[in-house]
Amino acid sequence: MSYTPESTWLPRQDAVVKGRQLSGPLSQAQLDEFERKGFLFIPNLIEGAELDELRQEMKALMSKDEYRDKEFSVTEPESQEIRSLFAVHFL
């Protein structure tokens, strides 16, 4: 038997997608994909000036010294550069 990450996954106890019967912007195929993968990739969802603005905001967040070594940030051990920020909607 060969090892795959999927072989260690536990079955979900609750549905990931709720309200399938309600109308919304996503198709049933997109909801199925989200249910299966846990994320949805939509090419070119954000582009142009909006994407530039989001990149600038992320760059500003990642450069804040007060976020280094906090429980919501991941920093590089040697450079102390922030690599990931979690729960940015709370910052």
PDB file of N, CA, C and O in Angstrom, chain B, residues numbered from 101:
ATOM      1  N   MET B 101       0.849  -1.189   0.000  1.00  0.00           N
ATOM      2  CA  MET B 101       0.000   0.000   0.000  1.00  0.00           C
ATOM      3  C   MET B 101       0.884   1.238   0.000  1.00  0.00           C
ATOM      4  O   MET B 101       1.776   1.362   0.839  1.00  0.00           O
ATOM      5  N   SER B 102       0.649   2.141  -0.918  1.00  0.00           N
ATOM      6  CA  SER B 102       1.456   3.355  -0.980  1.00  0.00           C
ATOM      7  C   SER B 102       0.786   4.469  -0.168  1.00  0.00           C
ATOM      8  O   SER B 102      -0.438   4.548  -0.058  1.00  0.00           O
ATOM      9  N   TYR B 103       1.629   5.308   0.383  1.00  0.00           N
ATOM     10  CA  TYR B 103       1.137   6.404   1.218  1.00  0.00           C
ATOM     11  C   TYR B 103       0.704   7.580   0.350  1.00  0.00           C
ATOM     12  O   TYR B 103       1.417   7.972  -0.574  1.00  0.00           O
ATOM     13  N   THR B 104      -0.441   8.129   0.641  1.00  0.00           N
ATOM     14  CA  THR B 104      -0.894   9.393   0.050  1.00  0.00           C
ATOM     15  C   THR B 104      -1.448  10.243   1.181  1.00  0.00           C
ATOM     16  O   THR B 104      -1.970   9.703   2.156  1.00  0.00           O
ATOM     17  N   PRO B 105      -1.345  11.578   1.069  1.00  0.00           N
ATOM     18  CA  PRO B 105      -1.917  12.420   2.129  1.00  0.00           C
ATOM     19  C   PRO B 105      -3.395  12.119   2.371  1.00  0.00           C
ATOM     20  O   PRO B 105      -3.866  12.157   3.507  1.00  0.00           O
ATOM     21  N   GLU B 106      -4.112  11.822   1.304  1.00  0.00           N
ATOM     22  CA  GLU B 106      -5.544  11.551   1.428  1.00  0.00           C
ATOM     23  C   GLU B 106      -5.827  10.351   2.329  1.00  0.00           C
ATOM     24  O   GLU B 106      -6.884  10.276   2.955  1.00  0.00           O
ATOM     25  N   SER B 107      -4.876   9.407   2.393  1.00  0.00           N
ATOM     26  CA  SER B 107      -5.108   8.212   3.210  1.00  0.00           C
ATOM     27  C   SER B 107      -5.151   8.521   4.700  1.00  0.00           C
ATOM     28  O   SER B 107      -5.625   7.701   5.487  1.00  0.00           O
ATOM     29  N   THR B 108      -4.665   9.691   5.097  1.00  0.00           N
ATOM     30  CA  THR B 108      -4.680  10.072   6.511  1.00  0.00           C
ATOM     31  C   THR B 108      -5.816  11.030   6.854  1.00  0.00           C
ATOM     32  O   THR B 108      -6.007  11.372   8.021  1.00  0.00           O
ATOM     33  N   TRP B 109      -6.568  11.465   5.848  1.00  0.00           N
ATOM     34  CA  TRP B 109      -7.657  12.409   6.096  1.00  0.00           C
ATOM     35  C   TRP B 109      -8.821  11.726   6.789  1.00  0.00           C
ATOM     36  O   TRP B 109      -9.153  10.580   6.485  1.00  0.00           O
ATOM     37  N   LEU B 110      -9.427  12.427   7.707  1.00  0.00           N
ATOM     38  CA  LEU B 110     -10.627  11.928   8.366  1.00  0.00           C
ATOM     39  C   LEU B 110     -11.851  12.425   7.610  1.00  0.00           C
ATOM     40  O   LEU B 110     -11.834  13.535   7.077  1.00  0.00           O
ATOM     41  N   PRO B 111     -12.900  11.634   7.553  1.00  0.00           N
ATOM     42  CA  PRO B 111     -14.108  12.101   6.868  1.00  0.00           C
ATOM     43  C   PRO B 111     -14.722  13.289   7.611  1.00  0.00           C
ATOM     44  O   PRO B 111     -14.687  13.351   8.840  1.00  0.00           O
ATOM     45  N   ARG B 112     -15.272  14.209   6.866  1.00  0.00           N
ATOM     46  CA  ARG B 112     -15.906  15.392   7.460  1.00  0.00           C
ATOM     47  C   ARG B 112     -17.168  14.984   8.203  1.00  0.00           C
ATOM     48  O   ARG B 112     -17.911  14.103   7.771  1.00  0.00           O
ATOM     49  N   GLN B 113     -17.389  15.645   9.325  1.00  0.00           N
ATOM     50  CA  GLN B 113     -18.588  15.394  10.104  1.00  0.00           C
ATOM     51  C   GLN B 113     -19.735  16.317   9.672  1.00  0.00           C
ATOM     52  O   GLN B 113     -20.909  15.962   9.778  1.00  0.00           O
ATOM     53  N   ASP B 114     -19.368  17.508   9.183  1.00  0.00           N
ATOM     54  CA  ASP B 114     -20.367  18.497   8.757  1.00  0.00           C
ATOM     55  C   ASP B 114     -20.064  18.938   7.335  1.00  0.00           C
ATOM     56  O   ASP B 114     -18.924  18.867   6.876  1.00  0.00           O
ATOM     57  N   ALA B 115     -21.077  19.384   6.662  1.00  0.00           N
ATOM     58  CA  ALA B 115     -20.890  19.896   5.304  1.00  0.00           C
ATOM     59  C   ALA B 115     -20.032  21.154   5.328  1.00  0.00           C
ATOM     60  O   ALA B 115     -20.152  21.978   6.235  1.00  0.00           O
ATOM     61  N   VAL B 116     -19.170  21.299   4.334  1.00  0.00           N
ATOM     62  CA  VAL B 116     -18.359  22.507   4.200  1.00  0.00           C
ATOM     63  C   VAL B 116     -19.216  23.627   3.633  1.00  0.00           C
ATOM     64  O   VAL B 116     -19.157  24.765   4.097  1.00  0.00           O
ATOM     65  N   VAL B 117     -20.008  23.295   2.633  1.00  0.00           N
ATOM     66  CA  VAL B 117     -20.869  24.271   1.970  1.00  0.00           C
ATOM     67  C   VAL B 117     -22.262  24.141   2.546  1.00  0.00           C
ATOM     68  O   VAL B 117     -22.870  23.072   2.520  1.00  0.00           O
ATOM     69  N   LYS B 118     -22.746  25.236   3.060  1.00  0.00           N
ATOM     70  CA  LYS B 118     -24.112  25.253   3.598  1.00  0.00           C
ATOM     71  C   LYS B 118     -24.963  26.179   2.731  1.00  0.00           C
ATOM     72  O   LYS B 118     -24.440  27.130   2.149  1.00  0.00           O
ATOM     73  N   GLY B 119     -26.225  25.922   2.640  1.00  0.00           N
ATOM     74  CA  GLY B 119     -27.114  26.781   1.872  1.00  0.00           C
ATOM     75  C   GLY B 119     -27.054  26.556   0.376  1.00  0.00           C
ATOM     76  O   GLY B 119     -27.289  27.483  -0.399  1.00  0.00           O
ATOM     77  N   ARG B 120     -26.742  25.343  -0.041  1.00  0.00           N
ATOM     78  CA  ARG B 120     -26.658  25.047  -1.476  1.00  0.00           C
ATOM     79  C   ARG B 120     -27.949  25.392  -2.220  1.00  0.00           C
ATOM     80  O   ARG B 120     -27.919  25.753  -3.396  1.00  0.00           O
ATOM     81  N   GLN B 121     -29.063  25.278  -1.535  1.00  0.00           N
ATOM     82  CA  GLN B 121     -30.357  25.519  -2.187  1.00  0.00           C
ATOM     83  C   GLN B 121     -30.614  27.011  -2.414  1.00  0.00           C
ATOM     84  O   GLN B 121     -31.532  27.371  -3.150  1.00  0.00           O
ATOM     85  N   LEU B 122     -29.816  27.883  -1.791  1.00  0.00           N
ATOM     86  CA  LEU B 122     -29.989  29.324  -1.956  1.00  0.00           C
ATOM     87  C   LEU B 122     -29.299  29.803  -3.214  1.00  0.00           C
ATOM     88  O   LEU B 122     -28.306  29.219  -3.647  1.00  0.00           O
ATOM     89  N   SER B 123     -29.824  30.864  -3.800  1.00  0.00           N
ATOM     90  CA  SER B 123     -29.178  31.409  -4.998  1.00  0.00           C
ATOM     91  C   SER B 123     -27.947  32.206  -4.569  1.00  0.00           C
ATOM     92  O   SER B 123     -27.922  32.808  -3.496  1.00  0.00           O
ATOM     93  N   GLY B 124     -26.943  32.196  -5.417  1.00  0.00           N
ATOM     94  CA  GLY B 124     -25.710  32.909  -5.119  1.00  0.00           C
ATOM     95  C   GLY B 124     -24.840  32.987  -6.358  1.00  0.00           C
ATOM     96  O   GLY B 124     -25.233  32.524  -7.428  1.00  0.00           O
ATOM     97  N   PRO B 125     -23.664  33.570  -6.219  1.00  0.00           N
ATOM     98  CA  PRO B 125     -22.812  33.791  -7.392  1.00  0.00           C
ATOM     99  C   PRO B 125     -22.064  32.548  -7.875  1.00  0.00           C
ATOM    100  O   PRO B 125     -21.513  32.565  -8.976  1.00  0.00           O
ATOM    101  N   LEU B 126     -22.027  31.470  -7.086  1.00  0.00           N
ATOM    102  CA  LEU B 126     -21.275  30.288  -7.474  1.00  0.00           C
ATOM    103  C   LEU B 126     -22.176  29.209  -8.053  1.00  0.00           C
ATOM    104  O   LEU B 126     -23.312  29.020  -7.619  1.00  0.00           O
ATOM    105  N   SER B 127     -21.641  28.508  -9.042  1.00  0.00           N
ATOM    106  CA  SER B 127     -22.384  27.399  -9.651  1.00  0.00           C
ATOM    107  C   SER B 127     -22.301  26.178  -8.741  1.00  0.00           C
ATOM    108  O   SER B 127     -21.498  26.143  -7.809  1.00  0.00           O
ATOM    109  N   GLN B 128     -23.134  25.180  -9.016  1.00  0.00           N
ATOM    110  CA  GLN B 128     -23.086  23.939  -8.241  1.00  0.00           C
ATOM    111  C   GLN B 128     -21.727  23.256  -8.410  1.00  0.00           C
ATOM    112  O   GLN B 128     -21.206  22.664  -7.464  1.00  0.00           O
ATOM    113  N   ALA B 129     -21.155  23.339  -9.611  1.00  0.00           N
ATOM    114  CA  ALA B 129     -19.831  22.752  -9.847  1.00  0.00           C
ATOM    115  C   ALA B 129     -18.771  23.439  -8.983  1.00  0.00           C
ATOM    116  O   ALA B 129     -17.887  22.775  -8.441  1.00  0.00           O
ATOM    117  N   GLN B 130     -18.856  24.761  -8.856  1.00  0.00           N
ATOM    118  CA  GLN B 130     -17.907  25.486  -8.012  1.00  0.00           C
ATOM    119  C   GLN B 130     -18.102  25.119  -6.536  1.00  0.00           C
ATOM    120  O   GLN B 130     -17.127  24.954  -5.802  1.00  0.00           O
ATOM    121  N   LEU B 131     -19.341  24.994  -6.109  1.00  0.00           N
ATOM    122  CA  LEU B 131     -19.612  24.584  -4.730  1.00  0.00           C
ATOM    123  C   LEU B 131     -19.078  23.173  -4.465  1.00  0.00           C
ATOM    124  O   LEU B 131     -18.529  22.901  -3.397  1.00  0.00           O
ATOM    125  N   ASP B 132     -19.242  22.285  -5.440  1.00  0.00           N
ATOM    126  CA  ASP B 132     -18.720  20.921  -5.309  1.00  0.00           C
ATOM    127  C   ASP B 132     -17.201  20.935  -5.188  1.00  0.00           C
ATOM    128  O   ASP B 132     -16.632  20.214  -4.368  1.00  0.00           O
ATOM    129  N   GLU B 133     -16.549  21.753  -6.002  1.00  0.00           N
ATOM    130  CA  GLU B 133     -15.089  21.851  -5.955  1.00  0.00           C
ATOM    131  C   GLU B 133     -14.627  22.385  -4.609  1.00  0.00           C
ATOM    132  O   GLU B 133     -13.661  21.882  -4.036  1.00  0.00           O
ATOM    133  N   PHE B 134     -15.314  23.401  -4.103  1.00  0.00           N
ATOM    134  CA  PHE B 134     -14.966  23.946  -2.793  1.00  0.00           C
ATOM    135  C   PHE B 134     -15.160  22.896  -1.704  1.00  0.00           C
ATOM    136  O   PHE B 134     -14.338  22.775  -0.795  1.00  0.00           O
ATOM    137  N   GLU B 135     -16.232  22.151  -1.801  1.00  0.00           N
ATOM    138  CA  GLU B 135     -16.499  21.073  -0.832  1.00  0.00           C
ATOM    139  C   GLU B 135     -15.384  20.032  -0.862  1.00  0.00           C
ATOM    140  O   GLU B 135     -14.964  19.529   0.181  1.00  0.00           O
ATOM    141  N   ARG B 136     -14.912  19.718  -2.057  1.00  0.00           N
ATOM    142  CA  ARG B 136     -13.898  18.675  -2.235  1.00  0.00           C
ATOM    143  C   ARG B 136     -12.499  19.157  -1.851  1.00  0.00           C
ATOM    144  O   ARG B 136     -11.765  18.439  -1.171  1.00  0.00           O
ATOM    145  N   LYS B 137     -12.120  20.368  -2.280  1.00  0.00           N
ATOM    146  CA  LYS B 137     -10.752  20.856  -2.100  1.00  0.00           C
ATOM    147  C   LYS B 137     -10.561  21.768  -0.890  1.00  0.00           C
ATOM    148  O   LYS B 137      -9.468  21.847  -0.329  1.00  0.00           O
ATOM    149  N   GLY B 138     -11.631  22.453  -0.494  1.00  0.00           N
ATOM    150  CA  GLY B 138     -11.502  23.400   0.614  1.00  0.00           C
ATOM    151  C   GLY B 138     -11.122  24.801   0.166  1.00  0.00           C
ATOM    152  O   GLY B 138     -10.953  25.693   0.998  1.00  0.00           O
ATOM    153  N   PHE B 139     -10.989  24.999  -1.111  1.00  0.00           N
ATOM    154  CA  PHE B 139     -10.717  26.325  -1.674  1.00  0.00           C
ATOM    155  C   PHE B 139     -11.262  26.355  -3.092  1.00  0.00           C
ATOM    156  O   PHE B 139     -11.592  25.319  -3.670  1.00  0.00           O
ATOM    157  N   LEU B 140     -11.348  27.544  -3.634  1.00  0.00           N
ATOM    158  CA  LEU B 140     -11.842  27.715  -4.996  1.00  0.00           C
ATOM    159  C   LEU B 140     -10.919  28.686  -5.706  1.00  0.00           C
ATOM    160  O   LEU B 140     -10.711  29.803  -5.232  1.00  0.00           O
ATOM    161  N   PHE B 141     -10.369  28.279  -6.827  1.00  0.00           N
ATOM    162  CA  PHE B 141      -9.488  29.125  -7.623  1.00  0.00           C
ATOM    163  C   PHE B 141     -10.297  29.701  -8.780  1.00  0.00           C
ATOM    164  O   PHE B 141     -10.848  28.958  -9.592  1.00  0.00           O
ATOM    165  N   ILE B 142     -10.363  31.010  -8.848  1.00  0.00           N
ATOM    166  CA  ILE B 142     -11.089  31.685  -9.930  1.00  0.00           C
ATOM    167  C   ILE B 142     -10.095  32.597 -10.636  1.00  0.00           C
ATOM    168  O   ILE B 142      -9.778  33.671 -10.125  1.00  0.00           O
ATOM    169  N   PRO B 143      -9.590  32.185 -11.814  1.00  0.00           N
ATOM    170  CA  PRO B 143      -8.604  32.994 -12.528  1.00  0.00           C
ATOM    171  C   PRO B 143      -9.124  34.404 -12.812  1.00  0.00           C
ATOM    172  O   PRO B 143     -10.284  34.598 -13.173  1.00  0.00           O
ATOM    173  N   ASN B 144      -8.242  35.369 -12.640  1.00  0.00           N
ATOM    174  CA  ASN B 144      -8.530  36.779 -12.939  1.00  0.00           C
ATOM    175  C   ASN B 144      -9.682  37.358 -12.126  1.00  0.00           C
ATOM    176  O   ASN B 144     -10.331  38.309 -12.562  1.00  0.00           O
ATOM    177  N   LEU B 145      -9.941  36.796 -10.957  1.00  0.00           N
ATOM    178  CA  LEU B 145     -11.001  37.323 -10.107  1.00  0.00           C
ATOM    179  C   LEU B 145     -10.695  38.761  -9.695  1.00  0.00           C
ATOM    180  O   LEU B 145     -11.575  39.621  -9.671  1.00  0.00           O
ATOM    181  N   ILE B 146      -9.423  38.998  -9.373  1.00  0.00           N
ATOM    182  CA  ILE B 146      -8.975  40.340  -8.995  1.00  0.00           C
ATOM    183  C   ILE B 146      -7.854  40.722  -9.945  1.00  0.00           C
ATOM    184  O   ILE B 146      -6.922  39.942 -10.143  1.00  0.00           O
ATOM    185  N   GLU B 147      -7.927  41.890 -10.528  1.00  0.00           N
ATOM    186  CA  GLU B 147      -6.888  42.321 -11.462  1.00  0.00           C
ATOM    187  C   GLU B 147      -6.809  43.838 -11.511  1.00  0.00           C
ATOM    188  O   GLU B 147      -7.622  44.538 -10.907  1.00  0.00           O
ATOM    189  N   GLY B 148      -5.833  44.325 -12.227  1.00  0.00           N
ATOM    190  CA  GLY B 148      -5.687  45.757 -12.444  1.00  0.00           C
ATOM    191  C   GLY B 148      -5.416  46.544 -11.175  1.00  0.00           C
ATOM    192  O   GLY B 148      -4.641  46.122 -10.317  1.00  0.00           O
ATOM    193  N   ALA B 149      -6.070  47.696 -11.070  1.00  0.00           N
ATOM    194  CA  ALA B 149      -5.853  48.612  -9.948  1.00  0.00           C
ATOM    195  C   ALA B 149      -6.234  47.977  -8.617  1.00  0.00           C
ATOM    196  O   ALA B 149      -5.580  48.224  -7.604  1.00  0.00           O
ATOM    197  N   GLU B 150      -7.283  47.163  -8.611  1.00  0.00           N
ATOM    198  CA  GLU B 150      -7.692  46.514  -7.363  1.00  0.00           C
ATOM    199  C   GLU B 150      -6.602  45.559  -6.863  1.00  0.00           C
ATOM    200  O   GLU B 150      -6.321  45.508  -5.666  1.00  0.00           O
ATOM    201  N   LEU B 151      -5.995  44.811  -7.775  1.00  0.00           N
ATOM    202  CA  LEU B 151      -4.917  43.899  -7.403  1.00  0.00           C
ATOM    203  C   LEU B 151      -3.697  44.678  -6.919  1.00  0.00           C
ATOM    204  O   LEU B 151      -3.061  44.287  -5.940  1.00  0.00           O
ATOM    205  N   ASP B 152      -3.371  45.765  -7.589  1.00  0.00           N
ATOM    206  CA  ASP B 152      -2.242  46.609  -7.162  1.00  0.00           C
ATOM    207  C   ASP B 152      -2.459  47.140  -5.752  1.00  0.00           C
ATOM    208  O   ASP B 152      -1.534  47.155  -4.940  1.00  0.00           O
ATOM    209  N   GLU B 153      -3.671  47.571  -5.466  1.00  0.00           N
ATOM    210  CA  GLU B 153      -4.003  48.088  -4.129  1.00  0.00           C
ATOM    211  C   GLU B 153      -3.858  47.004  -3.062  1.00  0.00           C
ATOM    212  O   GLU B 153      -3.328  47.260  -1.981  1.00  0.00           O
ATOM    213  N   LEU B 154      -4.327  45.802  -3.365  1.00  0.00           N
ATOM    214  CA  LEU B 154      -4.202  44.695  -2.415  1.00  0.00           C
ATOM    215  C   LEU B 154      -2.737  44.320  -2.183  1.00  0.00           C
ATOM    216  O   LEU B 154      -2.346  44.018  -1.056  1.00  0.00           O
ATOM    217  N   ARG B 155      -1.937  44.338  -3.231  1.00  0.00           N
ATOM    218  CA  ARG B 155      -0.509  44.039  -3.082  1.00  0.00           C
ATOM    219  C   ARG B 155       0.182  45.085  -2.221  1.00  0.00           C
ATOM    220  O   ARG B 155       1.018  44.742  -1.385  1.00  0.00           O
ATOM    221  N   GLN B 156      -0.154  46.353  -2.413  1.00  0.00           N
ATOM    222  CA  GLN B 156       0.434  47.430  -1.601  1.00  0.00           C
ATOM    223  C   GLN B 156       0.056  47.257  -0.135  1.00  0.00           C
ATOM    224  O   GLN B 156       0.896  47.426   0.750  1.00  0.00           O
ATOM    225  N   GLU B 157      -1.191  46.924   0.120  1.00  0.00           N
ATOM    226  CA  GLU B 157      -1.646  46.729   1.494  1.00  0.00           C
ATOM    227  C   GLU B 157      -0.933  45.547   2.142  1.00  0.00           C
ATOM    228  O   GLU B 157      -0.531  45.628   3.302  1.00  0.00           O
ATOM    229  N   MET B 158      -0.774  44.453   1.407  1.00  0.00           N
ATOM    230  CA  MET B 158      -0.082  43.291   1.950  1.00  0.00           C
ATOM    231  C   MET B 158       1.380  43.621   2.227  1.00  0.00           C
ATOM    232  O   MET B 158       1.924  43.205   3.250  1.00  0.00           O
ATOM    233  N   LYS B 159       2.011  44.351   1.341  1.00  0.00           N
ATOM    234  CA  LYS B 159       3.410  44.750   1.551  1.00  0.00           C
ATOM    235  C   LYS B 159       3.530  45.598   2.818  1.00  0.00           C
ATOM    236  O   LYS B 159       4.472  45.425   3.592  1.00  0.00           O
ATOM    237  N   ALA B 160       2.592  46.503   3.031  1.00  0.00           N
ATOM    238  CA  ALA B 160       2.602  47.346   4.229  1.00  0.00           C
ATOM    239  C   ALA B 160       2.406  46.502   5.489  1.00  0.00           C
ATOM    240  O   ALA B 160       3.089  46.720   6.489  1.00  0.00           O
ATOM    241  N   LEU B 161       1.486  45.547   5.451  1.00  0.00           N
ATOM    242  CA  LEU B 161       1.253  44.674   6.607  1.00  0.00           C
ATOM    243  C   LEU B 161       2.485  43.823   6.922  1.00  0.00           C
ATOM    244  O   LEU B 161       2.854  43.658   8.085  1.00  0.00           O
ATOM    245  N   MET B 162       3.115  43.286   5.880  1.00  0.00           N
ATOM    246  CA  MET B 162       4.260  42.397   6.073  1.00  0.00           C
ATOM    247  C   MET B 162       5.500  43.140   6.566  1.00  0.00           C
ATOM    248  O   MET B 162       6.435  42.512   7.061  1.00  0.00           O
ATOM    249  N   SER B 163       5.521  44.453   6.439  1.00  0.00           N
ATOM    250  CA  SER B 163       6.705  45.211   6.864  1.00  0.00           C
ATOM    251  C   SER B 163       6.552  45.829   8.254  1.00  0.00           C
ATOM    252  O   SER B 163       7.458  46.524   8.712  1.00  0.00           O
ATOM    253  N   LYS B 164       5.442  45.596   8.926  1.00  0.00           N
ATOM    254  CA  LYS B 164       5.227  46.168  10.261  1.00  0.00           C
ATOM    255  C   LYS B 164       6.042  45.410  11.305  1.00  0.00           C
ATOM    256  O   LYS B 164       5.810  44.228  11.560  1.00  0.00           O
ATOM    257  N   ASP B 165       6.993  46.111  11.897  1.00  0.00           N
ATOM    258  CA  ASP B 165       7.853  45.482  12.899  1.00  0.00           C
ATOM    259  C   ASP B 165       7.061  44.928  14.083  1.00  0.00           C
ATOM    260  O   ASP B 165       7.444  43.906  14.654  1.00  0.00           O
ATOM    261  N   GLU B 166       5.982  45.576  14.452  1.00  0.00           N
ATOM    262  CA  GLU B 166       5.217  45.126  15.624  1.00  0.00           C
ATOM    263  C   GLU B 166       4.516  43.774  15.396  1.00  0.00           C
ATOM    264  O   GLU B 166       4.023  43.171  16.349  1.00  0.00           O
ATOM    265  N   TYR B 167       4.469  43.294  14.138  1.00  0.00           N
ATOM    266  CA  TYR B 167       3.854  41.996  13.856  1.00  0.00           C
ATOM    267  C   TYR B 167       4.850  40.845  13.943  1.00  0.00           C
ATOM    268  O   TYR B 167       4.449  39.681  13.957  1.00  0.00           O
ATOM    269  N   ARG B 168       6.138  41.155  14.002  1.00  0.00           N
ATOM    270  CA  ARG B 168       7.153  40.097  14.065  1.00  0.00           C
ATOM    271  C   ARG B 168       7.046  39.343  15.395  1.00  0.00           C
ATOM    272  O   ARG B 168       6.816  39.941  16.446  1.00  0.00           O
ATOM    273  N   ASP B 169       7.215  38.039  15.326  1.00  0.00           N
ATOM    274  CA  ASP B 169       7.207  37.170  16.506  1.00  0.00           C
ATOM    275  C   ASP B 169       5.885  37.178  17.269  1.00  0.00           C
ATOM    276  O   ASP B 169       5.852  36.880  18.463  1.00  0.00           O
ATOM    277  N   LYS B 170       4.813  37.515  16.590  1.00  0.00           N
ATOM    278  CA  LYS B 170       3.479  37.408  17.188  1.00  0.00           C
ATOM    279  C   LYS B 170       2.890  36.049  16.811  1.00  0.00           C
ATOM    280  O   LYS B 170       3.346  35.412  15.862  1.00  0.00           O
ATOM    281  N   GLU B 171       1.889  35.613  17.548  1.00  0.00           N
ATOM    282  CA  GLU B 171       1.305  34.291  17.282  1.00  0.00           C
ATOM    283  C   GLU B 171       0.609  34.215  15.922  1.00  0.00           C
ATOM    284  O   GLU B 171       0.384  33.119  15.409  1.00  0.00           O
ATOM    285  N   PHE B 172       0.272  35.347  15.339  1.00  0.00           N
ATOM    286  CA  PHE B 172      -0.410  35.356  14.041  1.00  0.00           C
ATOM    287  C   PHE B 172       0.546  35.556  12.866  1.00  0.00           C
ATOM    288  O   PHE B 172       0.097  35.685  11.727  1.00  0.00           O
ATOM    289  N   SER B 173       1.867  35.585  13.125  1.00  0.00           N
ATOM    290  CA  SER B 173       2.820  35.770  12.034  1.00  0.00           C
ATOM    291  C   SER B 173       3.862  34.656  12.021  1.00  0.00           C
ATOM    292  O   SER B 173       4.182  34.061  13.050  1.00  0.00           O
ATOM    293  N   VAL B 174       4.374  34.396  10.832  1.00  0.00           N
ATOM    294  CA  VAL B 174       5.462  33.442  10.650  1.00  0.00           C
ATOM    295  C   VAL B 174       6.632  34.231  10.088  1.00  0.00           C
ATOM    296  O   VAL B 174       6.511  34.882   9.050  1.00  0.00           O
ATOM    297  N   THR B 175       7.762  34.173  10.775  1.00  0.00           N
ATOM    298  CA  THR B 175       8.939  34.912  10.322  1.00  0.00           C
ATOM    299  C   THR B 175      10.068  33.953   9.976  1.00  0.00           C
ATOM    300  O   THR B 175      10.161  32.853  10.521  1.00  0.00           O
ATOM    301  N   GLU B 176      10.914  34.386   9.068  1.00  0.00           N
ATOM    302  CA  GLU B 176      12.109  33.625   8.714  1.00  0.00           C
ATOM    303  C   GLU B 176      13.073  33.668   9.892  1.00  0.00           C
ATOM    304  O   GLU B 176      13.317  34.743  10.440  1.00  0.00           O
ATOM    305  N   PRO B 177      13.629  32.524  10.294  1.00  0.00           N
ATOM    306  CA  PRO B 177      14.490  32.488  11.480  1.00  0.00           C
ATOM    307  C   PRO B 177      15.721  33.388  11.385  1.00  0.00           C
ATOM    308  O   PRO B 177      16.076  34.046  12.362  1.00  0.00           O
ATOM    309  N   GLU B 178      16.370  33.426  10.237  1.00  0.00           N
ATOM    310  CA  GLU B 178      17.600  34.202  10.124  1.00  0.00           C
ATOM    311  C   GLU B 178      17.350  35.679   9.832  1.00  0.00           C
ATOM    312  O   GLU B 178      17.926  36.547  10.487  1.00  0.00           O
ATOM    313  N   SER B 179      16.500  35.966   8.860  1.00  0.00           N
ATOM    314  CA  SER B 179      16.289  37.360   8.453  1.00  0.00           C
ATOM    315  C   SER B 179      15.209  38.074   9.257  1.00  0.00           C
ATOM    316  O   SER B 179      15.133  39.303   9.242  1.00  0.00           O
ATOM    317  N   GLN B 180      14.369  37.305   9.962  1.00  0.00           N
ATOM    318  CA  GLN B 180      13.217  37.843  10.689  1.00  0.00           C
ATOM    319  C   GLN B 180      12.207  38.523   9.751  1.00  0.00           C
ATOM    320  O   GLN B 180      11.372  39.313  10.193  1.00  0.00           O
ATOM    321  N   GLU B 181      12.295  38.209   8.467  1.00  0.00           N
ATOM    322  CA  GLU B 181      11.328  38.723   7.503  1.00  0.00           C
ATOM    323  C   GLU B 181      10.012  37.985   7.683  1.00  0.00           C
ATOM    324  O   GLU B 181       9.996  36.762   7.816  1.00  0.00           O
ATOM    325  N   ILE B 182       8.919  38.718   7.687  1.00  0.00           N
ATOM    326  CA  ILE B 182       7.597  38.085   7.818  1.00  0.00           C
ATOM    327  C   ILE B 182       7.262  37.384   6.507  1.00  0.00           C
ATOM    328  O   ILE B 182       7.337  37.982   5.433  1.00  0.00           O
ATOM    329  N   ARG B 183       6.893  36.111   6.607  1.00  0.00           N
ATOM    330  CA  ARG B 183       6.520  35.304   5.444  1.00  0.00           C
ATOM    331  C   ARG B 183       5.019  35.068   5.360  1.00  0.00           C
ATOM    332  O   ARG B 183       4.476  34.950   4.262  1.00  0.00           O
ATOM    333  N   SER B 184       4.342  34.998   6.496  1.00  0.00           N
ATOM    334  CA  SER B 184       2.899  34.749   6.503  1.00  0.00           C
ATOM    335  C   SER B 184       2.251  35.503   7.651  1.00  0.00           C
ATOM    336  O   SER B 184       2.810  35.622   8.742  1.00  0.00           O
ATOM    337  N   LEU B 185       1.063  36.006   7.374  1.00  0.00           N
ATOM    338  CA  LEU B 185       0.240  36.634   8.415  1.00  0.00           C
ATOM    339  C   LEU B 185      -1.113  35.941   8.384  1.00  0.00           C
ATOM    340  O   LEU B 185      -1.697  35.737   7.320  1.00  0.00           O
ATOM    341  N   PHE B 186      -1.601  35.583   9.560  1.00  0.00           N
ATOM    342  CA  PHE B 186      -2.899  34.937   9.661  1.00  0.00           C
ATOM    343  C   PHE B 186      -3.900  35.924  10.270  1.00  0.00           C
ATOM    344  O   PHE B 186      -3.517  36.823  11.019  1.00  0.00           O
ATOM    345  N   ALA B 187      -5.162  35.750   9.948  1.00  0.00           N
ATOM    346  CA  ALA B 187      -6.253  36.571  10.467  1.00  0.00           C
ATOM    347  C   ALA B 187      -6.030  38.052  10.187  1.00  0.00           C
ATOM    348  O   ALA B 187      -6.239  38.897  11.057  1.00  0.00           O
ATOM    349  N   VAL B 188      -5.600  38.360   8.951  1.00  0.00           N
ATOM    350  CA  VAL B 188      -5.326  39.765   8.604  1.00  0.00           C
ATOM    351  C   VAL B 188      -6.582  40.632   8.694  1.00  0.00           C
ATOM    352  O   VAL B 188      -6.488  41.853   8.816  1.00  0.00           O
ATOM    353  N   HIS B 189      -7.735  40.011   8.634  1.00  0.00           N
ATOM    354  CA  HIS B 189      -8.970  40.791   8.747  1.00  0.00           C
ATOM    355  C   HIS B 189      -9.150  41.380  10.145  1.00  0.00           C
ATOM    356  O   HIS B 189      -9.996  42.250  10.349  1.00  0.00           O
ATOM    357  N   PHE B 190      -8.345  40.902  11.118  1.00  0.00           N
ATOM    358  CA  PHE B 190      -8.392  41.463  12.471  1.00  0.00           C
ATOM    359  C   PHE B 190      -7.319  42.532  12.700  1.00  0.00           C
ATOM    360  O   PHE B 190      -7.373  43.249  13.699  1.00  0.00           O
ATOM    361  N   LEU B 191      -6.354  42.647  11.797  1.00  0.00           N
ATOM    362  CA  LEU B 191      -5.232  43.582  11.996  1.00  0.00           C
ATOM    363  C   LEU B 191      -5.632  45.015  11.645  1.00  0.00           C
ATOM    364  O   LEU B 191      -4.814  45.928  11.754  1.00  0.00           O
TER     365      LEU B 191
END
